[in-house]
Amino acid sequence: MAQNDKEKIEQEENEIEEVVNETAETETESDKLKKELENQKDQFLRLAAEYDNYRKRTEKEKLATYENAVAATVEALLPVADNFALAMASSADVSDDFRKGLDMIAKQFQVAFEKLNVESFGERGEKFDPELHNAIARTDDSELEEDCIALVYQKGYKIGDRIIRHAMVQITN
């Protein structure tokens, strides 16, 4: 019986050892799975961040493309607007009906520019700003302060902070 008891004890010890080995393997496998899960989670978060950055970048590019197209269109229309302003200035001796038609067209230009967020600048009396104005001459004018616009040769236009065309002006000494 002692032999039998010894065999039983050895068998139980072997079984316990097997269970311990299996548990160790399971823990090692569990650790590997946890690491793999963390890797997958990290990759997912990086991909989500990349996608968010891509979405923001393409939105900015889309907006910039629109702004560039509007700016180019407005730039192409500015000579027409300038010539029309000259026609308005020299229309003092035309009939009232003709003058009324010119005023309506001028109003349409103004409304179209407003819809496109186009602002004009460069009026007599404004303070000279080299970022906005291109001074092509100087003059003496007792009515205005120094470095103010005395005469506007060509109005300037901008959309938001973007300058479409600088104003060409004469400034005071």
Secondary structure as GFF3:
##gff-version 3
##sequence-region A 1 173
A	DSSP	alpha_helix	2	89	.	.	.	ID=ss1
A	DSSP	alpha_helix	96	115	.	.	.	ID=ss2
A	DSSP	beta_strand	118	121	.	.	.	ID=ss3
A	DSSP	beta_strand	133	139	.	.	.	ID=ss4
A	DSSP	beta_strand	149	154	.	.	.	ID=ss5
A	DSSP	beta_strand	156	159	.	.	.	ID=ss6
A	DSSP	beta_strand	162	165	.	.	.	ID=ss7
A	DSSP	beta_strand	167	172	.	.	.	ID=ss8
###
